[in-house]
């Protein structure tokens, strides 16, 4: 069974969102699906979150990594699966 183009596009968007988020580009999947406002908001918000997470990690001498690392991997996955 082949998927329709819209399903293929959504699959690409979800994968781009997850992997892009892991490399600092959260929101790219929303751009692919045409939600540019949400994509820009997620991208800017993720960059701010990265700065905050790095500050927490440095400020706690590495102890904050216990919270930062799971968030780094979890947030892009949740965002990816929220694409409609």
C-alpha positions as CSV (number, residue, x, y, z in Angstrom):
1,X,0.0,0.0,0.0
2,X,1.4,3.4,-0.9
3,X,0.8,6.5,1.1
4,X,-0.8,9.6,-0.3
5,X,1.4,12.6,-0.9
6,X,0.0,14.4,2.1
7,X,0.9,11.4,4.4
8,X,4.4,11.3,2.9
9,X,4.7,15.1,3.5
10,X,3.6,14.7,7.1
11,X,6.1,11.9,7.7
12,X,8.9,14.0,6.3
13,X,7.7,17.0,8.5
14,X,7.6,14.8,11.7
15,X,11.1,13.4,11.0
16,X,12.5,16.9,10.2
17,X,10.9,18.3,13.3
18,X,12.4,15.6,15.6
19,X,15.9,15.5,14.1
20,X,16.0,19.3,13.5
21,X,15.0,19.9,17.1
22,X,17.8,17.7,18.3
23,X,20.2,19.9,16.3
24,X,18.7,23.3,17.4
25,X,16.1,23.8,14.7
26,X,12.8,23.0,16.3
27,X,9.9,24.2,14.2
28,X,11.3,23.1,10.8
29,X,8.6,20.5,10.5
30,X,5.9,23.1,11.0
31,X,7.4,25.1,8.2
32,X,7.2,22.1,5.9
33,X,3.5,21.7,6.8
34,X,2.9,25.5,6.1
35,X,2.5,26.7,9.7
36,X,5.2,29.4,9.4
37,X,4.1,31.4,12.4
38,X,4.2,28.4,14.7
39,X,7.5,27.3,13.2
40,X,9.1,30.7,13.8
41,X,7.8,30.8,17.4
42,X,9.1,27.3,18.1
43,X,12.5,28.1,16.5
44,X,13.0,31.3,18.6
45,X,11.6,29.7,21.7
46,X,13.8,26.7,21.3
47,X,16.9,28.9,21.0
48,X,15.9,30.7,24.1
49,X,15.4,27.4,25.9
50,X,18.8,26.1,24.7
51,X,20.4,29.2,26.3
52,X,18.5,28.7,29.5
53,X,19.4,25.0,29.6
54,X,23.1,25.7,29.0
55,X,22.9,28.3,31.8
56,X,21.3,25.7,34.2
57,X,23.9,23.1,33.2
58,X,26.8,25.5,33.8
59,X,25.3,27.1,36.9
60,X,24.9,23.8,38.6
61,X,28.3,22.5,37.6
62,X,26.8,19.8,35.5
63,X,24.1,18.7,37.9
64,X,21.4,20.4,35.8
65,X,22.2,18.0,33.0
66,X,19.9,15.5,34.7
67,X,17.0,17.7,33.7
68,X,18.4,19.3,30.5
69,X,19.3,16.1,28.6
70,X,15.9,14.5,28.8
71,X,14.2,17.8,27.8
72,X,16.7,18.1,24.9
73,X,15.4,14.8,23.5
74,X,11.8,14.8,24.6
75,X,10.7,18.3,23.4
76,X,11.4,17.7,19.7
77,X,9.7,14.3,19.8
78,X,6.5,15.8,21.3
79,X,6.6,18.7,18.9
80,X,7.1,16.3,16.0
81,X,4.1,14.2,16.9
82,X,1.9,17.3,17.4
83,X,2.2,18.2,13.7
84,X,-1.2,18.0,12.0
